[in-house]
Amino acid sequence: MSGCWLYILASKPRGTLYVGVTNNLVRRIYEHQNELVEGFTKQYAVKMLVYYERHDSARTAIQREKNIKHWSRQWKIELIEGMNPVWRDLTNDIVR
């Protein structure tokens, strides 16, 4: 899975959200889900991958992350539900 990835994690459907960027989506989600990452996601049990998108460069992924972080919560929910209307954990989709 090359490129750079923007991803959104949730604590539960419509729960606490976290927006991040990584160059290795599988590894990063593993780190979050196994609480290997100190900070916000560990503190609030934000482990469920609910949205992701691939970018060709880190620069575009980081800019997209910055933009989304400034969006309202409702806009983030609408983005997630456009890809994942039932708030399914998408982890198995990326590991295959």
The first five atom37 places (N, CA, C, CB, O) and aatype in JSON, in Angstrom:
{
  "aatype": [12, 15, 7, 4, 17, 10, 18, 9, 10, 0, 15, 11, 14, 1, 7, 16, 10, 18, 19, 7, 19, 16, 2, 2, 10, 19, 1, 1, 9, 18, 6, 8, 5, 2, 6, 10, 19, 6, 7, 13, 16, 11, 5, 18, 0, 19, 11, 12, 10, 19, 18, 18, 6, 1, 8, 3, 15, 0, 1, 16, 0, 9, 5, 1, 6, 11, 2, 9, 11, 8, 17, 15, 1, 5, 17, 11, 9, 6, 10, 9, 6, 7, 12, 2, 14, 19, 17, 1, 3, 10, 16, 2, 3, 9, 19, 1],
  "atom_mask": [
    [1, 1, 1, 1, 1],
    [1, 1, 1, 1, 1],
    [1, 1, 1, 0, 1],
    [1, 1, 1, 1, 1],
    [1, 1, 1, 1, 1],
    [1, 1, 1, 1, 1],
    [1, 1, 1, 1, 1],
    [1, 1, 1, 1, 1],
    [1, 1, 1, 1, 1],
    [1, 1, 1, 1, 1],
    [1, 1, 1, 1, 1],
    [1, 1, 1, 1, 1],
    [1, 1, 1, 1, 1],
    [1, 1, 1, 1, 1],
    [1, 1, 1, 0, 1],
    [1, 1, 1, 1, 1],
    [1, 1, 1, 1, 1],
    [1, 1, 1, 1, 1],
    [1, 1, 1, 1, 1],
    [1, 1, 1, 0, 1],
    [1, 1, 1, 1, 1],
    [1, 1, 1, 1, 1],
    [1, 1, 1, 1, 1],
    [1, 1, 1, 1, 1],
    [1, 1, 1, 1, 1],
    [1, 1, 1, 1, 1],
    [1, 1, 1, 1, 1],
    [1, 1, 1, 1, 1],
    [1, 1, 1, 1, 1],
    [1, 1, 1, 1, 1],
    [1, 1, 1, 1, 1],
    [1, 1, 1, 1, 1],
    [1, 1, 1, 1, 1],
    [1, 1, 1, 1, 1],
    [1, 1, 1, 1, 1],
    [1, 1, 1, 1, 1],
    [1, 1, 1, 1, 1],
    [1, 1, 1, 1, 1],
    [1, 1, 1, 0, 1],
    [1, 1, 1, 1, 1],
    [1, 1, 1, 1, 1],
    [1, 1, 1, 1, 1],
    [1, 1, 1, 1, 1],
    [1, 1, 1, 1, 1],
    [1, 1, 1, 1, 1],
    [1, 1, 1, 1, 1],
    [1, 1, 1, 1, 1],
    [1, 1, 1, 1, 1],
    [1, 1, 1, 1, 1],
    [1, 1, 1, 1, 1],
    [1, 1, 1, 1, 1],
    [1, 1, 1, 1, 1],
    [1, 1, 1, 1, 1],
    [1, 1, 1, 1, 1],
    [1, 1, 1, 1, 1],
    [1, 1, 1, 1, 1],
    [1, 1, 1, 1, 1],
    [1, 1, 1, 1, 1],
    [1, 1, 1, 1, 1],
    [1, 1, 1, 1, 1],
    [1, 1, 1, 1, 1],
    [1, 1, 1, 1, 1],
    [1, 1, 1, 1, 1],
    [1, 1, 1, 1, 1],
    [1, 1, 1, 1, 1],
    [1, 1, 1, 1, 1],
    [1, 1, 1, 1, 1],
    [1, 1, 1, 1, 1],
    [1, 1, 1, 1, 1],
    [1, 1, 1, 1, 1],
    [1, 1, 1, 1, 1],
    [1, 1, 1, 1, 1],
    [1, 1, 1, 1, 1],
    [1, 1, 1, 1, 1],
    [1, 1, 1, 1, 1],
    [1, 1, 1, 1, 1],
    [1, 1, 1, 1, 1],
    [1, 1, 1, 1, 1],
    [1, 1, 1, 1, 1],
    [1, 1, 1, 1, 1],
    [1, 1, 1, 1, 1],
    [1, 1, 1, 0, 1],
    [1, 1, 1, 1, 1],
    [1, 1, 1, 1, 1],
    [1, 1, 1, 1, 1],
    [1, 1, 1, 1, 1],
    [1, 1, 1, 1, 1],
    [1, 1, 1, 1, 1],
    [1, 1, 1, 1, 1],
    [1, 1, 1, 1, 1],
    [1, 1, 1, 1, 1],
    [1, 1, 1, 1, 1],
    [1, 1, 1, 1, 1],
    [1, 1, 1, 1, 1],
    [1, 1, 1, 1, 1],
    [1, 1, 1, 1, 1]
  ],
  "atom_positions": [
    [[0.84, -1.18, 0.0], [0.0, 0.0, 0.0], [0.89, 1.24, 0.0], [-0.96, 0.0, 1.22], [1.08, 1.86, 1.04]],
    [[1.41, 1.59, -1.14], [2.32, 2.74, -1.22], [1.55, 4.05, -1.26], [3.22, 2.62, -2.46], [0.33, 4.07, -1.4]],
    [[2.29, 5.13, -1.15], [1.7, 6.46, -1.12], [1.62, 6.94, 0.3], [0.0, 0.0, 0.0], [2.3, 6.43, 1.19]],
    [[0.78, 7.92, 0.51], [0.57, 8.47, 1.84], [-0.93, 8.43, 2.1], [1.15, 9.94, 1.97], [-1.73, 8.62, 1.18]],
    [[-1.3, 8.19, 3.33], [-2.69, 7.95, 3.68], [-3.21, 8.95, 4.7], [-2.85, 6.54, 4.2], [-2.55, 9.23, 5.7]],
    [[-4.37, 9.47, 4.44], [-5.13, 10.21, 5.42], [-6.14, 9.2, 5.99], [-5.85, 11.5, 4.79], [-6.73, 8.43, 5.24]],
    [[-6.33, 9.21, 7.31], [-7.27, 8.26, 7.89], [-8.02, 8.93, 9.04], [-6.54, 6.99, 8.39], [-7.56, 9.89, 9.64]],
    [[-9.21, 8.37, 9.32], [-10.0, 8.83, 10.45], [-10.34, 7.62, 11.3], [-11.3, 9.58, 9.97], [-10.83, 6.6, 10.8]],
    [[-10.08, 7.74, 12.6], [-10.44, 6.72, 13.57], [-11.59, 7.24, 14.42], [-9.22, 6.34, 14.46], [-11.78, 8.45, 14.57]],
    [[-12.37, 6.31, 14.97], [-13.46, 6.66, 15.87], [-13.44, 5.73, 17.08], [-14.84, 6.58, 15.14], [-12.96, 4.6, 17.0]],
    [[-13.96, 6.22, 18.19], [-14.06, 5.39, 19.38], [-15.24, 4.43, 19.28], [-14.2, 6.27, 20.64], [-15.23, 3.35, 19.86]],
    [[-16.27, 4.84, 18.53], [-17.47, 4.07, 18.26], [-18.23, 4.83, 17.17], [-18.37, 3.87, 19.57], [-17.84, 5.95, 16.84]],
    [[-19.27, 4.27, 16.59], [-20.03, 5.03, 15.59], [-20.47, 6.39, 16.14], [-21.26, 4.23, 15.13], [-21.11, 6.48, 17.19]],
    [[-20.11, 7.42, 15.42], [-20.41, 8.81, 15.78], [-19.79, 9.22, 17.12], [-21.91, 9.03, 15.84], [-20.28, 10.14, 17.78]],
    [[-18.73, 8.53, 17.52], [-18.04, 8.83, 18.78], [-16.92, 9.84, 18.57], [0.0, 0.0, 0.0], [-16.97, 10.66, 17.66]],
    [[-15.92, 9.75, 19.43], [-14.76, 10.62, 19.34], [-14.0, 10.32, 18.06], [-13.85, 10.44, 20.58], [-13.81, 9.15, 17.71]],
    [[-13.56, 11.36, 17.35], [-12.87, 11.21, 16.07], [-11.42, 11.65, 16.17], [-13.59, 12.01, 14.98], [-11.07, 12.54, 16.96]],
    [[-10.58, 11.01, 15.36], [-9.16, 11.38, 15.26], [-8.79, 11.35, 13.78], [-8.24, 10.42, 16.11], [-9.08, 10.37, 13.09]],
    [[-8.15, 12.39, 13.3], [-7.7, 12.48, 11.91], [-6.17, 12.42, 11.9], [-8.22, 13.79, 11.21], [-5.51, 13.15, 12.63]],
    [[-5.61, 11.54, 11.07], [-4.17, 11.39, 11.01], [-3.67, 11.13, 9.59], [0.0, 0.0, 0.0], [-4.45, 10.93, 8.66]],
    [[-2.35, 11.14, 9.45], [-1.67, 10.87, 8.18], [-0.53, 9.91, 8.44], [-1.14, 12.2, 7.53], [0.12, 9.97, 9.49]],
    [[-0.29, 9.01, 7.5], [0.82, 8.06, 7.62], [1.26, 7.61, 6.24], [0.41, 6.85, 8.48], [0.52, 7.72, 5.27]],
    [[2.5, 7.09, 6.18], [2.96, 6.51, 4.92], [2.79, 4.99, 4.92], [4.44, 6.87, 4.67], [3.06, 4.33, 3.91]],
    [[2.34, 4.42, 6.06], [2.1, 2.99, 6.16], [0.83, 2.79, 6.97], [3.32, 2.24, 6.83], [0.86, 2.72, 8.2]],
    [[-0.28, 2.69, 6.27], [-1.59, 2.64, 6.93], [-1.76, 1.39, 7.79], [-2.69, 2.7, 5.89], [-2.27, 1.49, 8.9]],
    [[-1.35, 0.25, 7.31], [-1.5, -0.99, 8.06], [-0.75, -0.91, 9.39], [-1.01, -2.2, 7.24], [-1.3, -1.23, 10.44]],
    [[0.51, -0.49, 9.33], [1.32, -0.37, 10.55], [0.72, 0.63, 11.53], [2.75, 0.04, 10.19], [0.64, 0.36, 12.73]],
    [[0.3, 1.77, 11.02], [-0.2, 2.83, 11.89], [-1.5, 2.42, 12.59], [-0.42, 4.11, 11.1], [-1.68, 2.7, 13.77]],
    [[-2.39, 1.77, 11.86], [-3.63, 1.32, 12.47], [-3.34, 0.26, 13.52], [-4.61, 0.77, 11.4], [-3.96, 0.24, 14.58]],
    [[-2.4, -0.63, 13.24], [-1.98, -1.64, 14.22], [-1.49, -0.95, 15.5], [-0.86, -2.54, 13.62], [-1.84, -1.37, 16.61]],
    [[-0.68, 0.09, 15.34], [-0.16, 0.81, 16.5], [-1.29, 1.43, 17.34], [0.8, 1.91, 16.05], [-1.27, 1.35, 18.56]],
    [[-2.25, 2.03, 16.66], [-3.38, 2.62, 17.38], [-4.21, 1.54, 18.08], [-4.28, 3.43, 16.41], [-4.54, 1.68, 19.26]],
    [[-4.53, 0.49, 17.37], [-5.41, -0.53, 17.93], [-4.77, -1.32, 19.07], [-5.84, -1.48, 16.84], [-5.48, -1.87, 19.92]],
    [[-3.46, -1.39, 19.1], [-2.76, -2.09, 20.16], [-2.19, -1.14, 21.2], [-1.65, -2.93, 19.57], [-1.35, -1.52, 22.02]],
    [[-2.65, 0.1, 21.16], [-2.29, 1.15, 22.12], [-0.78, 1.34, 22.26], [-2.87, 0.82, 23.47], [-0.26, 1.53, 23.36]],
    [[-0.08, 1.27, 21.14], [1.36, 1.5, 21.12], [1.68, 2.98, 20.93], [2.01, 0.68, 20.01], [2.84, 3.39, 21.02]],
    [[0.66, 3.79, 20.68], [0.81, 5.22, 20.44], [0.3, 5.96, 21.67], [0.05, 5.67, 19.15], [-0.89, 5.89, 21.99]],
    [[1.18, 6.67, 22.35], [0.78, 7.48, 23.5], [-0.01, 8.69, 23.01], [2.02, 7.92, 24.34], [0.24, 9.2, 21.91]],
    [[-0.92, 9.14, 23.81], [-1.62, 10.37, 23.48], [-3.12, 10.21, 23.33], [0.0, 0.0, 0.0], [-3.73, 9.35, 23.97]],
    [[-3.68, 11.02, 22.48], [-5.13, 11.17, 22.34], [-5.84, 9.85, 22.06], [-5.44, 12.15, 21.24], [-6.8, 9.51, 22.74]],
    [[-5.37, 9.1, 21.05], [-6.09, 7.88, 20.66], [-6.06, 6.83, 21.76], [-5.49, 7.31, 19.39], [-7.04, 6.11, 21.94]],
    [[-4.98, 6.75, 22.49], [-4.9, 5.79, 23.6], [-5.78, 6.26, 24.76], [-3.43, 5.62, 24.07], [-6.51, 5.46, 25.35]],
    [[-5.71, 7.53, 25.08], [-6.48, 8.09, 26.2], [-7.98, 7.92, 26.0], [-6.15, 9.56, 26.38], [-8.71, 7.62, 26.95]],
    [[-8.46, 8.1, 24.77], [-9.89, 8.06, 24.49], [-10.34, 6.79, 23.78], [-10.27, 9.26, 23.67], [-11.47, 6.73, 23.3]],
    [[-9.48, 5.78, 23.71], [-9.81, 4.48, 23.08], [-10.35, 4.66, 21.66], [-10.83, 3.72, 23.93], [-11.38, 4.09, 21.31]],
    [[-9.65, 5.45, 20.88], [-10.04, 5.71, 19.49], [-9.27, 4.74, 18.61], [-9.76, 7.22, 19.08], [-8.11, 4.98, 18.28]],
    [[-9.91, 3.62, 18.22], [-9.22, 2.52, 17.57], [-9.87, 2.04, 16.28], [-9.11, 1.38, 18.51], [-9.28, 1.23, 15.56]],
    [[-11.05, 2.5, 15.98], [-11.83, 1.95, 14.87], [-11.57, 2.77, 13.6], [-13.35, 1.94, 15.22], [-11.89, 3.96, 13.54]],
    [[-11.0, 2.13, 12.58], [-10.76, 2.8, 11.31], [-12.09, 2.94, 10.57], [-9.72, 2.01, 10.44], [-12.71, 1.95, 10.2]],
    [[-12.51, 4.19, 10.36], [-13.81, 4.42, 9.72], [-13.71, 5.12, 8.37], [-14.68, 5.24, 10.64], [-14.69, 5.18, 7.63]],
    [[-12.52, 5.64, 8.04], [-12.36, 6.35, 6.75], [-10.88, 6.39, 6.42], [-12.95, 7.8, 6.81], [-10.04, 6.5, 7.3]],
    [[-10.57, 6.29, 5.12], [-9.2, 6.48, 4.66], [-9.2, 6.89, 3.2], [-8.36, 5.2, 4.86], [-10.13, 6.6, 2.46]],
    [[-8.14, 7.57, 2.82], [-7.95, 7.94, 1.41], [-6.46, 8.0, 1.12], [-8.63, 9.3, 1.08], [-5.67, 8.45, 1.96]],
    [[-6.07, 7.54, -0.07], [-4.68, 7.5, -0.48], [-4.32, 8.76, -1.25], [-4.39, 6.25, -1.33], [-5.12, 9.27, -2.04]],
    [[-3.11, 9.26, -1.02], [-2.58, 10.41, -1.74], [-1.23, 10.04, -2.32], [-2.47, 11.66, -0.81], [-0.5, 9.22, -1.75]],
    [[-0.89, 10.63, -3.42], [0.39, 10.34, -4.08], [1.58, 10.92, -3.34], [0.38, 10.86, -5.48], [2.71, 10.43, -3.49]],
    [[1.34, 11.95, -2.56], [2.47, 12.57, -1.84], [2.07, 12.9, -0.41], [2.94, 13.84, -2.57], [0.9, 13.08, -0.08]],
    [[3.09, 12.98, 0.43], [2.86, 13.37, 1.82], [2.31, 14.79, 1.88], [4.17, 13.26, 2.64], [1.46, 15.1, 2.71]],
    [[2.8, 15.62, 1.01], [2.37, 17.02, 1.01], [0.85, 17.15, 0.82], [3.09, 17.79, -0.1], [0.2, 17.9, 1.55]],
    [[0.29, 16.43, -0.14], [-1.16, 16.52, -0.37], [-1.94, 15.88, 0.77], [-1.53, 15.86, -1.7], [-3.0, 16.38, 1.15]],
    [[-1.44, 14.78, 1.32], [-2.12, 14.13, 2.44], [-2.12, 15.03, 3.67], [-1.44, 12.79, 2.77], [-3.14, 15.14, 4.36]],
    [[-1.0, 15.67, 3.95], [-0.9, 16.56, 5.11], [-1.81, 17.78, 4.93], [0.56, 17.01, 5.32], [-2.45, 18.21, 5.88]],
    [[-1.86, 18.32, 3.73], [-2.75, 19.46, 3.48], [-4.21, 19.07, 3.67], [-2.54, 20.02, 2.07], [-5.0, 19.82, 4.24]],
    [[-4.56, 17.88, 3.18], [-5.93, 17.37, 3.34], [-6.25, 17.18, 4.84], [-6.12, 16.03, 2.57], [-7.34, 17.52, 5.29]],
    [[-5.29, 16.64, 5.58], [-5.47, 16.47, 7.02], [-5.73, 17.81, 7.7], [-4.24, 15.78, 7.65], [-6.65, 17.94, 8.5]],
    [[-4.93, 18.8, 7.38], [-5.1, 20.14, 7.97], [-6.48, 20.71, 7.64], [-4.0, 21.09, 7.46], [-7.14, 21.3, 8.5]],
    [[-6.9, 20.52, 6.4], [-8.22, 21.03, 5.99], [-9.33, 20.35, 6.79], [-8.44, 20.81, 4.49], [-10.21, 21.01, 7.33]],
    [[-9.28, 19.01, 6.85], [-10.33, 18.26, 7.54], [-10.36, 18.58, 9.03], [-10.13, 16.76, 7.34], [-11.43, 18.65, 9.62]],
    [[-9.2, 18.78, 9.64], [-9.16, 19.11, 11.06], [-9.87, 20.43, 11.36], [-7.72, 19.18, 11.55], [-10.3, 20.66, 12.49]],
    [[-9.98, 21.3, 10.37], [-10.68, 22.58, 10.56], [-12.17, 22.49, 10.23], [-10.04, 23.64, 9.7], [-12.92, 23.44, 10.46]],
    [[-12.6, 21.36, 9.69], [-14.01, 21.18, 9.36], [-14.83, 21.04, 10.64], [-14.21, 19.95, 8.45], [-14.3, 20.71, 11.71]],
    [[-16.12, 21.29, 10.5], [-17.03, 21.03, 11.63], [-17.16, 19.52, 11.82], [-18.44, 21.68, 11.38], [-16.89, 18.74, 10.9]],
    [[-17.57, 19.14, 13.0], [-17.79, 17.72, 13.29], [-18.79, 17.12, 12.31], [-18.27, 17.52, 14.73], [-18.6, 16.0, 11.84]],
    [[-19.86, 17.86, 11.99], [-20.89, 17.35, 11.08], [-20.3, 17.07, 9.69], [-22.04, 18.36, 10.96], [-20.65, 16.07, 9.07]],
    [[-19.44, 17.93, 9.2], [-18.83, 17.69, 7.89], [-17.97, 16.43, 7.91], [-17.98, 18.91, 7.46], [-17.95, 15.66, 6.95]],
    [[-17.25, 16.22, 9.02], [-16.43, 15.0, 9.14], [-17.32, 13.76, 9.14], [-15.58, 15.04, 10.43], [-17.0, 12.76, 8.5]],
    [[-18.43, 13.83, 9.85], [-19.37, 12.71, 9.88], [-19.92, 12.44, 8.49], [-20.52, 13.0, 10.86], [-20.03, 11.29, 8.08]],
    [[-20.26, 13.49, 7.76], [-20.77, 13.31, 6.4], [-19.71, 12.71, 5.48], [-21.24, 14.65, 5.83], [-20.04, 11.88, 4.63]],
    [[-18.45, 13.09, 5.64], [-17.37, 12.5, 4.86], [-17.27, 11.01, 5.15], [-16.03, 13.2, 5.17], [-17.2, 10.19, 4.23]],
    [[-17.26, 10.65, 6.42], [-17.17, 9.25, 6.82], [-18.35, 8.47, 6.27], [-17.11, 9.12, 8.35], [-18.17, 7.4, 5.67]],
    [[-19.55, 8.98, 6.45], [-20.74, 8.25, 6.04], [-20.88, 8.15, 4.53], [-21.96, 8.91, 6.61], [-21.61, 7.28, 4.04]],
    [[-20.2, 9.02, 3.78], [-20.18, 8.89, 2.33], [-19.44, 7.63, 1.88], [0.0, 0.0, 0.0], [-19.79, 7.03, 0.86]],
    [[-18.43, 7.24, 2.64], [-17.65, 6.03, 2.33], [-18.13, 4.84, 3.15], [-16.16, 6.28, 2.6], [-18.08, 3.7, 2.69]],
    [[-18.58, 5.11, 4.36], [-18.83, 4.05, 5.33], [-20.12, 4.37, 6.11], [-17.62, 3.91, 6.31], [-20.05, 4.74, 7.28]],
    [[-21.28, 4.23, 5.47], [-22.53, 4.68, 6.09], [-22.91, 3.95, 7.38], [-23.63, 4.52, 5.11], [-23.65, 4.5, 8.18]],
    [[-22.42, 2.74, 7.59], [-22.78, 2.0, 8.81], [-21.67, 2.04, 9.86], [-23.1, 0.56, 8.46], [-21.76, 1.36, 10.88]],
    [[-20.63, 2.83, 9.62], [-19.52, 2.99, 10.57], [-18.87, 1.65, 10.89], [-20.02, 3.67, 11.86], [-18.59, 1.35, 12.05]],
    [[-18.64, 0.86, 9.85], [-17.96, -0.42, 10.02], [-16.48, -0.18, 10.21], [-18.2, -1.34, 8.8], [-15.92, 0.74, 9.62]],
    [[-15.82, -1.0, 11.03], [-14.37, -0.92, 11.16], [-13.76, -1.44, 9.86], [-13.86, -1.74, 12.41], [-13.97, -2.59, 9.49]],
    [[-13.0, -0.6, 9.18], [-12.46, -0.91, 7.86], [-11.09, -1.58, 7.91], [-12.37, 0.34, 7.04], [-10.46, -1.78, 6.87]],
    [[-10.62, -1.91, 9.09], [-9.28, -2.48, 9.23], [-9.06, -3.68, 8.34], [-9.02, -2.86, 10.67], [-8.03, -3.79, 7.68]],
    [[-10.01, -4.6, 8.3], [-9.85, -5.8, 7.48], [-9.76, -5.48, 5.99], [-11.0, -6.75, 7.71], [-9.15, -6.24, 5.23]],
    [[-10.33, -4.38, 5.56], [-10.26, -3.98, 4.15], [-8.84, -3.61, 3.74], [-11.18, -2.8, 3.89], [-8.46, -3.83, 2.59]],
    [[-8.06, -3.06, 4.65], [-6.71, -2.62, 4.29], [-5.66, -3.7, 4.51], [-6.33, -1.4, 5.09], [-4.56, -3.61, 3.95]],
    [[-5.98, -4.71, 5.3], [-4.99, -5.75, 5.62], [-4.95, -6.8, 4.52], [-5.32, -6.42, 6.97], [-3.94, -7.49, 4.37]],
    [[-5.99, -6.93, 3.76], [-6.05, -7.95, 2.71], [-5.07, -7.7, 1.61], [-7.43, -8.01, 2.13], [-5.01, -8.47, 0.65]]
  ]
}
